[in-house]
Amino acid sequence: MRRISIWLWAALAGAVLQFVALGSNFYVVQGKMGAQTRDAWLGIPHTSDLILASALVTVLAVALSARGQSALRGRNLGLLVGILGALATAQLVYRMFVPPFGCLTYTACGTTAKSDVTLLAGIWIGLAGCGLAALGGLGHAFTAAARRTEAAPPIAAQQAGITPWLGLSALGLAVAFVAPFTGFKVYEVEGFFGGKGTSTWSGWLSIPHTSSLVLACALIGGVLVGAAARRRAPLSPAALGATLGVLAFIVAARELYRIVQSPFKTAGGQTDVAVGTVNILAPFWIGFAGAAVAILAAIVQVVLYYRESTAAEEHQAAPVMSGRVQSGMA
C-alpha cells in the first residue's frame, strides 16, 4: 500500500460520492405539468457520463496502484485522475448555473428561467465528489509515493505487433464515432415541438449516452491497438482480436438500436406531442458500417491467430511426446 498516498485515498472517497450522486436527484423543475424531479442520468446526460468516467478511472487507478500493475507512472496516473475530476467539476458547476431545462434532453430547445429550477442535494454531493477526485488526483501526482511508482503494465507473452486486421478494427471503431457523433447530422425530424418544418440533429446532442458509450469503446480500442503496435499488448493476438470484436459489437448494437428506435417519438419529453417522420441520415449509416467492419476484422484476427497459437502448441508438444516414447523403448 506504499504506492497509495493519502491524496489517492481522498480521490477514492470522492469516487464513492460520485457514484452516490449518480443515483440521486439533482433538480426540481417547475413546468406546465407541475414540479418534477430530475436525476443526473436523464437530466444532464453528458455531465453524468463524465462523472461516471471520473469515478471509474479513480477506482481503477487505486486498484492498479495497489497491485503495482499500472500502465502509467504514479505521477501521470495522478494527473489523469485529477484532470478528469477537474473536468467533471467544471461541467457540473456549469450545469448548476445553466440547468438544461425546460427542454430536458435537447439543449438547443431553449431554457426556462433559473428561478424555475431548484438544486437538490444530489448535485451538491456530486460536486463534492468531483472536487475530491480532482484534488486527490492532482495532490497524489506530486507525492513521494507517486515518484517511486514506476509503470508496470501487464504484457502478454505472445505478441504479433500491429496487423492489418487490428488496424482495420481500430479504424472501424473510429469511424463509428466520428461519422455520427462529431459535426455531422444524423436525424432529420418533421414537426419537432409542433413546428411545421424539419430540423436536423447531431448524434452528440440527440443520443448523449450512446455517443459517450461509442467514444469510450473507440478510445479503449485505440489504446489496445496502440499497445499492440509497440508490442506491449496486455493480451495475446487472438484475445486482443476478441476484445476488439466485443467492443465493436457493443457499438454496432447500440447504434442499430438508435437507428430502429430514434429518441424523437415525442417532442422534448412531452408525451402528448408527437413528431412527424424521422429520417436517418447518411453519417449514421456510415458509423454503423464502420462498427460492422470492425467486427469482421476482429473475427479474422481471432481465427488467424487462434490457429497459429494452436499450431505452435502442437509443434512444441510433439518433441516432448517423441522423447517420452524413445525413453520408454530404451
MINUTOR-649389 format. One record per residue (C-alpha): x, y, z; chain; residue number from 1; residue in one letter. Coordinates in steps of 0.5 Angstrom, whole numbers, m for minus. Each point is the difference from the previous one (the first is absolute). Layout:
<pts>
<x:X&y:Y&z:Z&zaba:A&drenti:NUM&fiba:a>
...
</pts>
This chain:
<pts>
<x:0&y:0&z:0&zaba:A&drenti:1&fiba:m>
<x:6&y:5&z:0&zaba:A&drenti:2&fiba:r>
<x:m2&y:1&z:m7&zaba:A&drenti:3&fiba:r>
<x:m6&y:4&z:2&zaba:A&drenti:4&fiba:i>
<x:0&y:6&z:3&zaba:A&drenti:5&fiba:s>
<x:m5&y:4&z:5&zaba:A&drenti:6&fiba:i>
<x:m2&y:4&z:m6&zaba:A&drenti:7&fiba:w>
<x:m2&y:m6&z:m4&zaba:A&drenti:8&fiba:l>
<x:m4&y:m3&z:5&zaba:A&drenti:9&fiba:w>
<x:m3&y:7&z:0&zaba:A&drenti:10&fiba:a>
<x:m2&y:m1&z:m7&zaba:A&drenti:11&fiba:a>
<x:m3&y:m6&z:1&zaba:A&drenti:12&fiba:l>
<x:m4&y:3&z:5&zaba:A&drenti:13&fiba:a>
<x:m2&y:5&z:m5&zaba:A&drenti:14&fiba:g>
<x:m2&y:m6&z:m5&zaba:A&drenti:15&fiba:a>
<x:m5&y:m3&z:5&zaba:A&drenti:16&fiba:v>
<x:m3&y:7&z:1&zaba:A&drenti:17&fiba:l>
<x:0&y:0&z:m8&zaba:A&drenti:18&fiba:q>
<x:m4&y:m7&z:0&zaba:A&drenti:19&fiba:f>
<x:m5&y:2&z:5&zaba:A&drenti:20&fiba:v>
<x:m1&y:7&z:m3&zaba:A&drenti:21&fiba:a>
<x:m2&y:m4&z:m7&zaba:A&drenti:22&fiba:l>
<x:m5&y:m4&z:4&zaba:A&drenti:23&fiba:g>
<x:m3&y:7&z:3&zaba:A&drenti:24&fiba:s>
<x:m5&y:5&z:m3&zaba:A&drenti:25&fiba:n>
<x:3&y:7&z:m2&zaba:A&drenti:26&fiba:f>
<x:m5&y:4&z:m2&zaba:A&drenti:27&fiba:y>
<x:m8&y:2&z:2&zaba:A&drenti:28&fiba:v>
<x:m2&y:3&z:m7&zaba:A&drenti:29&fiba:v>
<x:m7&y:5&z:1&zaba:A&drenti:30&fiba:q>
<x:m3&y:m1&z:m7&zaba:A&drenti:31&fiba:g>
<x:m7&y:m1&z:m3&zaba:A&drenti:32&fiba:k>
<x:m1&y:m7&z:3&zaba:A&drenti:33&fiba:m>
<x:2&y:3&z:7&zaba:A&drenti:34&fiba:g>
<x:6&y:m2&z:4&zaba:A&drenti:35&fiba:a>
<x:4&y:m5&z:m3&zaba:A&drenti:36&fiba:q>
<x:7&y:m3&z:3&zaba:A&drenti:37&fiba:t>
<x:6&y:m2&z:m5&zaba:A&drenti:38&fiba:r>
<x:6&y:m4&z:1&zaba:A&drenti:39&fiba:d>
<x:7&y:1&z:m3&zaba:A&drenti:40&fiba:a>
<x:m1&y:m6&z:m4&zaba:A&drenti:41&fiba:w>
<x:m6&y:2&z:m4&zaba:A&drenti:42&fiba:l>
<x:0&y:8&z:1&zaba:A&drenti:43&fiba:g>
<x:8&y:1&z:m1&zaba:A&drenti:44&fiba:i>
<x:2&y:m6&z:m4&zaba:A&drenti:45&fiba:p>
<x:7&y:2&z:m3&zaba:A&drenti:46&fiba:h>
<x:1&y:3&z:7&zaba:A&drenti:47&fiba:t>
<x:m2&y:m6&z:3&zaba:A&drenti:48&fiba:s>
<x:4&y:m4&z:m5&zaba:A&drenti:49&fiba:d>
<x:7&y:4&z:2&zaba:A&drenti:50&fiba:l>
<x:m2&y:m1&z:8&zaba:A&drenti:51&fiba:i>
<x:0&y:m8&z:m1&zaba:A&drenti:52&fiba:l>
<x:6&y:0&z:m4&zaba:A&drenti:53&fiba:a>
<x:4&y:4&z:5&zaba:A&drenti:54&fiba:s>
<x:m3&y:m5&z:5&zaba:A&drenti:55&fiba:a>
<x:2&y:m6&z:m3&zaba:A&drenti:56&fiba:l>
<x:7&y:3&z:m2&zaba:A&drenti:57&fiba:v>
<x:1&y:2&z:7&zaba:A&drenti:58&fiba:t>
<x:m2&y:m7&z:3&zaba:A&drenti:59&fiba:v>
<x:5&y:m4&z:m6&zaba:A&drenti:60&fiba:l>
<x:6&y:5&z:2&zaba:A&drenti:61&fiba:a>
<x:m1&y:m2&z:7&zaba:A&drenti:62&fiba:v>
<x:m1&y:m8&z:m1&zaba:A&drenti:63&fiba:a>
<x:6&y:0&z:m5&zaba:A&drenti:64&fiba:l>
<x:5&y:4&z:4&zaba:A&drenti:65&fiba:s>
<x:m1&y:m4&z:6&zaba:A&drenti:66&fiba:a>
<x:1&y:m6&z:m5&zaba:A&drenti:67&fiba:r>
<x:6&y:3&z:m3&zaba:A&drenti:68&fiba:g>
<x:m2&y:m1&z:m7&zaba:A&drenti:69&fiba:q>
<x:m2&y:7&z:m2&zaba:A&drenti:70&fiba:s>
<x:2&y:1&z:m7&zaba:A&drenti:71&fiba:a>
<x:2&y:8&z:2&zaba:A&drenti:72&fiba:l>
<x:5&y:2&z:4&zaba:A&drenti:73&fiba:r>
<x:m3&y:3&z:7&zaba:A&drenti:74&fiba:g>
<x:0&y:7&z:m2&zaba:A&drenti:75&fiba:r>
<x:m3&y:m1&z:m6&zaba:A&drenti:76&fiba:n>
<x:m6&y:m4&z:3&zaba:A&drenti:77&fiba:l>
<x:m1&y:5&z:5&zaba:A&drenti:78&fiba:g>
<x:0&y:5&z:m5&zaba:A&drenti:79&fiba:l>
<x:m5&y:m4&z:m4&zaba:A&drenti:80&fiba:l>
<x:m5&y:m1&z:6&zaba:A&drenti:81&fiba:v>
<x:1&y:8&z:1&zaba:A&drenti:82&fiba:g>
<x:m1&y:2&z:m6&zaba:A&drenti:83&fiba:i>
<x:m7&y:m4&z:m1&zaba:A&drenti:84&fiba:l>
<x:m2&y:2&z:6&zaba:A&drenti:85&fiba:g>
<x:1&y:7&z:m1&zaba:A&drenti:86&fiba:a>
<x:m4&y:0&z:m7&zaba:A&drenti:87&fiba:l>
<x:m6&y:m3&z:4&zaba:A&drenti:88&fiba:a>
<x:1&y:5&z:5&zaba:A&drenti:89&fiba:t>
<x:0&y:6&z:m5&zaba:A&drenti:90&fiba:a>
<x:m6&y:m4&z:m4&zaba:A&drenti:91&fiba:q>
<x:m4&y:m1&z:6&zaba:A&drenti:92&fiba:l>
<x:1&y:8&z:2&zaba:A&drenti:93&fiba:v>
<x:m2&y:2&z:m7&zaba:A&drenti:94&fiba:y>
<x:m7&y:m4&z:1&zaba:A&drenti:95&fiba:r>
<x:m1&y:3&z:7&zaba:A&drenti:96&fiba:m>
<x:0&y:7&z:m3&zaba:A&drenti:97&fiba:f>
<x:m3&y:m2&z:m7&zaba:A&drenti:98&fiba:v>
<x:m5&y:m6&z:1&zaba:A&drenti:99&fiba:p>
<x:m2&y:m4&z:m7&zaba:A&drenti:100&fiba:p>
<x:m8&y:2&z:2&zaba:A&drenti:101&fiba:f>
<x:m5&y:0&z:m3&zaba:A&drenti:102&fiba:g>
<x:2&y:m4&z:m6&zaba:A&drenti:103&fiba:c>
<x:2&y:m6&z:5&zaba:A&drenti:104&fiba:l>
<x:5&y:m3&z:m5&zaba:A&drenti:105&fiba:t>
<x:1&y:4&z:m6&zaba:A&drenti:106&fiba:y>
<x:4&y:6&z:2&zaba:A&drenti:107&fiba:t>
<x:m2&y:4&z:m7&zaba:A&drenti:108&fiba:a>
<x:m7&y:1&z:2&zaba:A&drenti:109&fiba:c>
<x:0&y:6&z:5&zaba:A&drenti:110&fiba:g>
<x:0&y:0&z:8&zaba:A&drenti:111&fiba:t>
<x:m4&y:2&z:5&zaba:A&drenti:112&fiba:t>
<x:1&y:6&z:5&zaba:A&drenti:113&fiba:a>
<x:5&y:m2&z:5&zaba:A&drenti:114&fiba:k>
<x:m5&y:1&z:6&zaba:A&drenti:115&fiba:s>
<x:m4&y:m6&z:m3&zaba:A&drenti:116&fiba:d>
<x:6&y:m5&z:2&zaba:A&drenti:117&fiba:v>
<x:2&y:m2&z:7&zaba:A&drenti:118&fiba:t>
<x:6&y:m3&z:1&zaba:A&drenti:119&fiba:l>
<x:0&y:m6&z:4&zaba:A&drenti:120&fiba:l>
<x:5&y:m4&z:5&zaba:A&drenti:121&fiba:a>
<x:2&y:m5&z:m5&zaba:A&drenti:122&fiba:g>
<x:3&y:6&z:m5&zaba:A&drenti:123&fiba:i>
<x:4&y:2&z:7&zaba:A&drenti:124&fiba:w>
<x:2&y:m7&z:1&zaba:A&drenti:125&fiba:i>
<x:3&y:m1&z:m7&zaba:A&drenti:126&fiba:g>
<x:3&y:7&z:0&zaba:A&drenti:127&fiba:l>
<x:4&y:m2&z:7&zaba:A&drenti:128&fiba:a>
<x:2&y:m7&z:m3&zaba:A&drenti:129&fiba:g>
<x:2&y:3&z:m7&zaba:A&drenti:130&fiba:c>
<x:4&y:5&z:4&zaba:A&drenti:131&fiba:g>
<x:3&y:m5&z:5&zaba:A&drenti:132&fiba:l>
<x:2&y:m4&z:m6&zaba:A&drenti:133&fiba:a>
<x:4&y:6&z:m3&zaba:A&drenti:134&fiba:a>
<x:3&y:2&z:6&zaba:A&drenti:135&fiba:l>
<x:2&y:m7&z:2&zaba:A&drenti:136&fiba:g>
<x:3&y:m2&z:m7&zaba:A&drenti:137&fiba:g>
<x:4&y:7&z:m1&zaba:A&drenti:138&fiba:l>
<x:3&y:m1&z:7&zaba:A&drenti:139&fiba:g>
<x:2&y:m7&z:m1&zaba:A&drenti:140&fiba:h>
<x:4&y:2&z:m6&zaba:A&drenti:141&fiba:a>
<x:5&y:4&z:4&zaba:A&drenti:142&fiba:f>
<x:1&y:m5&z:6&zaba:A&drenti:143&fiba:t>
<x:6&y:m5&z:1&zaba:A&drenti:144&fiba:a>
<x:m5&y:m6&z:m1&zaba:A&drenti:145&fiba:a>
<x:m1&y:3&z:m7&zaba:A&drenti:146&fiba:a>
<x:7&y:1&z:m2&zaba:A&drenti:147&fiba:r>
<x:2&y:m7&z:3&zaba:A&drenti:148&fiba:r>
<x:m5&y:m4&z:m4&zaba:A&drenti:149&fiba:t>
<x:2&y:m2&z:m7&zaba:A&drenti:150&fiba:e>
<x:m4&y:m2&z:m6&zaba:A&drenti:151&fiba:a>
<x:m1&y:m8&z:1&zaba:A&drenti:152&fiba:a>
<x:m6&y:m2&z:m6&zaba:A&drenti:153&fiba:p>
<x:m1&y:m7&z:m1&zaba:A&drenti:154&fiba:p>
<x:3&y:m2&z:m6&zaba:A&drenti:155&fiba:i>
<x:m3&y:m7&z:m4&zaba:A&drenti:156&fiba:a>
<x:6&y:m5&z:m1&zaba:A&drenti:157&fiba:a>
<x:m2&y:0&z:m7&zaba:A&drenti:158&fiba:q>
<x:0&y:6&z:m5&zaba:A&drenti:159&fiba:q>
<x:m2&y:1&z:m7&zaba:A&drenti:160&fiba:a>
<x:1&y:7&z:m1&zaba:A&drenti:161&fiba:g>
<x:m5&y:4&z:m4&zaba:A&drenti:162&fiba:i>
<x:m3&y:m4&z:m5&zaba:A&drenti:163&fiba:t>
<x:m5&y:2&z:m6&zaba:A&drenti:164&fiba:p>
<x:m6&y:m2&z:4&zaba:A&drenti:165&fiba:w>
<x:2&y:3&z:6&zaba:A&drenti:166&fiba:l>
<x:1&y:7&z:m4&zaba:A&drenti:167&fiba:g>
<x:m7&y:m1&z:m3&zaba:A&drenti:168&fiba:l>
<x:m4&y:m2&z:6&zaba:A&drenti:169&fiba:s>
<x:3&y:7&z:3&zaba:A&drenti:170&fiba:a>
<x:m2&y:4&z:m6&zaba:A&drenti:171&fiba:l>
<x:m7&y:m3&z:0&zaba:A&drenti:172&fiba:g>
<x:m1&y:2&z:7&zaba:A&drenti:173&fiba:l>
<x:3&y:7&z:m1&zaba:A&drenti:174&fiba:a>
<x:m5&y:1&z:m6&zaba:A&drenti:175&fiba:v>
<x:m6&y:m3&z:4&zaba:A&drenti:176&fiba:a>
<x:2&y:6&z:5&zaba:A&drenti:177&fiba:f>
<x:2&y:6&z:m5&zaba:A&drenti:178&fiba:v>
<x:m6&y:m1&z:m5&zaba:A&drenti:179&fiba:a>
<x:m6&y:0&z:5&zaba:A&drenti:180&fiba:p>
<x:3&y:4&z:6&zaba:A&drenti:181&fiba:f>
<x:4&y:6&z:m3&zaba:A&drenti:182&fiba:t>
<x:m2&y:5&z:m4&zaba:A&drenti:183&fiba:g>
<x:m5&y:m4&z:m5&zaba:A&drenti:184&fiba:f>
<x:m7&y:0&z:1&zaba:A&drenti:185&fiba:k>
<x:m4&y:m7&z:1&zaba:A&drenti:186&fiba:v>
<x:m7&y:1&z:0&zaba:A&drenti:187&fiba:y>
<x:m5&y:5&z:m4&zaba:A&drenti:188&fiba:e>
<x:m6&y:1&z:4&zaba:A&drenti:189&fiba:v>
<x:m7&y:2&z:m2&zaba:A&drenti:190&fiba:e>
<x:m4&y:5&z:5&zaba:A&drenti:191&fiba:g>
<x:4&y:0&z:6&zaba:A&drenti:192&fiba:f>
<x:m3&y:4&z:5&zaba:A&drenti:193&fiba:f>
<x:m6&y:1&z:m4&zaba:A&drenti:194&fiba:g>
<x:4&y:3&z:m6&zaba:A&drenti:195&fiba:g>
<x:m2&y:0&z:m7&zaba:A&drenti:196&fiba:k>
<x:7&y:m1&z:m3&zaba:A&drenti:197&fiba:g>
<x:5&y:m5&z:1&zaba:A&drenti:198&fiba:t>
<x:6&y:0&z:5&zaba:A&drenti:199&fiba:s>
<x:7&y:m4&z:0&zaba:A&drenti:200&fiba:t>
<x:3&y:m2&z:6&zaba:A&drenti:201&fiba:w>
<x:7&y:m3&z:1&zaba:A&drenti:202&fiba:s>
<x:1&y:m6&z:4&zaba:A&drenti:203&fiba:g>
<x:4&y:3&z:5&zaba:A&drenti:204&fiba:w>
<x:m6&y:4&z:3&zaba:A&drenti:205&fiba:l>
<x:m6&y:m4&z:m2&zaba:A&drenti:206&fiba:s>
<x:3&y:m7&z:3&zaba:A&drenti:207&fiba:i>
<x:5&y:2&z:5&zaba:A&drenti:208&fiba:p>
<x:1&y:m6&z:4&zaba:A&drenti:209&fiba:h>
<x:1&y:m4&z:m7&zaba:A&drenti:210&fiba:t>
<x:5&y:5&z:m2&zaba:A&drenti:211&fiba:s>
<x:4&y:m1&z:6&zaba:A&drenti:212&fiba:s>
<x:0&y:m7&z:0&zaba:A&drenti:213&fiba:l>
<x:3&y:m1&z:m7&zaba:A&drenti:214&fiba:v>
<x:5&y:5&z:2&zaba:A&drenti:215&fiba:l>
<x:2&y:m4&z:6&zaba:A&drenti:216&fiba:a>
<x:0&y:m6&z:m5&zaba:A&drenti:217&fiba:c>
<x:4&y:3&z:m5&zaba:A&drenti:218&fiba:a>
<x:5&y:3&z:5&zaba:A&drenti:219&fiba:l>
<x:1&y:m7&z:3&zaba:A&drenti:220&fiba:i>
<x:1&y:m3&z:m7&zaba:A&drenti:221&fiba:g>
<x:5&y:5&z:m2&zaba:A&drenti:222&fiba:g>
<x:4&y:0&z:6&zaba:A&drenti:223&fiba:v>
<x:1&y:m8&z:0&zaba:A&drenti:224&fiba:l>
<x:2&y:0&z:m8&zaba:A&drenti:225&fiba:v>
<x:5&y:6&z:2&zaba:A&drenti:226&fiba:g>
<x:3&y:m5&z:5&zaba:A&drenti:227&fiba:a>
<x:0&y:m6&z:m5&zaba:A&drenti:228&fiba:a>
<x:4&y:5&z:m5&zaba:A&drenti:229&fiba:a>
<x:5&y:1&z:6&zaba:A&drenti:230&fiba:r>
<x:0&y:m8&z:1&zaba:A&drenti:231&fiba:r>
<x:m2&y:1&z:7&zaba:A&drenti:232&fiba:r>
<x:m7&y:m2&z:0&zaba:A&drenti:233&fiba:a>
<x:m4&y:m3&z:6&zaba:A&drenti:234&fiba:p>
<x:m3&y:m5&z:m4&zaba:A&drenti:235&fiba:l>
<x:2&y:m6&z:m5&zaba:A&drenti:236&fiba:s>
<x:m1&y:2&z:m7&zaba:A&drenti:237&fiba:p>
<x:m7&y:m5&z:0&zaba:A&drenti:238&fiba:a>
<x:m2&y:3&z:7&zaba:A&drenti:239&fiba:a>
<x:1&y:7&z:m3&zaba:A&drenti:240&fiba:l>
<x:m4&y:m1&z:m6&zaba:A&drenti:241&fiba:g>
<x:m6&y:m3&z:4&zaba:A&drenti:242&fiba:a>
<x:0&y:6&z:5&zaba:A&drenti:243&fiba:t>
<x:0&y:5&z:m6&zaba:A&drenti:244&fiba:l>
<x:m6&y:m4&z:m3&zaba:A&drenti:245&fiba:g>
<x:m4&y:0&z:6&zaba:A&drenti:246&fiba:v>
<x:2&y:8&z:1&zaba:A&drenti:247&fiba:l>
<x:m3&y:0&z:m8&zaba:A&drenti:248&fiba:a>
<x:m6&y:m4&z:2&zaba:A&drenti:249&fiba:f>
<x:m2&y:5&z:5&zaba:A&drenti:250&fiba:i>
<x:1&y:6&z:m4&zaba:A&drenti:251&fiba:v>
<x:m4&y:m3&z:m6&zaba:A&drenti:252&fiba:a>
<x:m6&y:m3&z:4&zaba:A&drenti:253&fiba:a>
<x:0&y:7&z:4&zaba:A&drenti:254&fiba:r>
<x:0&y:4&z:m7&zaba:A&drenti:255&fiba:e>
<x:m5&y:m5&z:m3&zaba:A&drenti:256&fiba:l>
<x:m5&y:1&z:6&zaba:A&drenti:257&fiba:y>
<x:0&y:7&z:m1&zaba:A&drenti:258&fiba:r>
<x:m1&y:m1&z:m8&zaba:A&drenti:259&fiba:i>
<x:m6&y:m4&z:1&zaba:A&drenti:260&fiba:v>
<x:m2&y:4&z:7&zaba:A&drenti:261&fiba:q>
<x:1&y:7&z:m1&zaba:A&drenti:262&fiba:s>
<x:0&y:5&z:6&zaba:A&drenti:263&fiba:p>
<x:m6&y:4&z:m4&zaba:A&drenti:264&fiba:f>
<x:m6&y:m4&z:1&zaba:A&drenti:265&fiba:k>
<x:m3&y:6&z:4&zaba:A&drenti:266&fiba:t>
<x:3&y:7&z:1&zaba:A&drenti:267&fiba:a>
<x:5&y:2&z:5&zaba:A&drenti:268&fiba:g>
<x:m3&y:m5&z:5&zaba:A&drenti:269&fiba:g>
<x:m7&y:3&z:m1&zaba:A&drenti:270&fiba:q>
<x:m4&y:m7&z:0&zaba:A&drenti:271&fiba:t>
<x:m6&y:4&z:m3&zaba:A&drenti:272&fiba:d>
<x:3&y:3&z:m6&zaba:A&drenti:273&fiba:v>
<x:2&y:m5&z:m6&zaba:A&drenti:274&fiba:a>
<x:5&y:2&z:m5&zaba:A&drenti:275&fiba:v>
<x:0&y:m2&z:m7&zaba:A&drenti:276&fiba:g>
<x:4&y:m4&z:m5&zaba:A&drenti:277&fiba:t>
<x:7&y:m1&z:3&zaba:A&drenti:278&fiba:v>
<x:6&y:m2&z:m6&zaba:A&drenti:279&fiba:n>
<x:6&y:m3&z:2&zaba:A&drenti:280&fiba:i>
<x:6&y:4&z:m4&zaba:A&drenti:281&fiba:l>
<x:6&y:m3&z:m3&zaba:A&drenti:282&fiba:a>
<x:5&y:1&z:5&zaba:A&drenti:283&fiba:p>
<x:m4&y:m4&z:5&zaba:A&drenti:284&fiba:f>
<x:0&y:m6&z:m5&zaba:A&drenti:285&fiba:w>
<x:8&y:1&z:m1&zaba:A&drenti:286&fiba:i>
<x:1&y:0&z:7&zaba:A&drenti:287&fiba:g>
<x:m4&y:m7&z:0&zaba:A&drenti:288&fiba:f>
<x:4&y:m2&z:m6&zaba:A&drenti:289&fiba:a>
<x:7&y:1&z:4&zaba:A&drenti:290&fiba:g>
<x:m2&y:m4&z:6&zaba:A&drenti:291&fiba:a>
<x:m2&y:m6&z:m4&zaba:A&drenti:292&fiba:a>
<x:6&y:1&z:m4&zaba:A&drenti:293&fiba:v>
<x:4&y:0&z:7&zaba:A&drenti:294&fiba:a>
<x:m4&y:m6&z:2&zaba:A&drenti:295&fiba:i>
<x:2&y:m4&z:m6&zaba:A&drenti:296&fiba:l>
<x:7&y:2&z:0&zaba:A&drenti:297&fiba:a>
<x:1&y:m2&z:7&zaba:A&drenti:298&fiba:a>
<x:m3&y:m7&z:m1&zaba:A&drenti:299&fiba:i>
<x:5&y:m1&z:m6&zaba:A&drenti:300&fiba:v>
<x:5&y:2&z:5&zaba:A&drenti:301&fiba:q>
<x:m2&y:m5&z:5&zaba:A&drenti:302&fiba:v>
<x:m1&y:m6&z:m5&zaba:A&drenti:303&fiba:v>
<x:7&y:1&z:m3&zaba:A&drenti:304&fiba:l>
<x:4&y:1&z:7&zaba:A&drenti:305&fiba:y>
<x:m4&y:m6&z:4&zaba:A&drenti:306&fiba:y>
<x:2&y:m5&z:m6&zaba:A&drenti:307&fiba:r>
<x:7&y:3&z:0&zaba:A&drenti:308&fiba:e>
<x:1&y:m1&z:8&zaba:A&drenti:309&fiba:s>
<x:m4&y:m7&z:0&zaba:A&drenti:310&fiba:t>
<x:5&y:m2&z:m6&zaba:A&drenti:311&fiba:a>
<x:6&y:3&z:5&zaba:A&drenti:312&fiba:a>
<x:m2&y:m4&z:6&zaba:A&drenti:313&fiba:e>
<x:m1&y:m7&z:m4&zaba:A&drenti:314&fiba:e>
<x:7&y:1&z:m3&zaba:A&drenti:315&fiba:h>
<x:3&y:1&z:7&zaba:A&drenti:316&fiba:q>
<x:m4&y:m6&z:3&zaba:A&drenti:317&fiba:a>
<x:3&y:m4&z:m6&zaba:A&drenti:318&fiba:a>
<x:7&y:m1&z:2&zaba:A&drenti:319&fiba:p>
<x:m2&y:m1&z:7&zaba:A&drenti:320&fiba:v>
<x:m4&y:m6&z:m2&zaba:A&drenti:321&fiba:m>
<x:5&y:m2&z:m4&zaba:A&drenti:322&fiba:s>
<x:5&y:0&z:6&zaba:A&drenti:323&fiba:g>
<x:m4&y:m4&z:4&zaba:A&drenti:324&fiba:r>
<x:m1&y:m5&z:m5&zaba:A&drenti:325&fiba:v>
<x:7&y:m1&z:m1&zaba:A&drenti:326&fiba:q>
<x:1&y:0&z:7&zaba:A&drenti:327&fiba:s>
<x:m5&y:m6&z:1&zaba:A&drenti:328&fiba:g>
<x:3&y:m4&z:m5&zaba:A&drenti:329&fiba:m>
<x:7&y:1&z:3&zaba:A&drenti:330&fiba:a>
</pts>
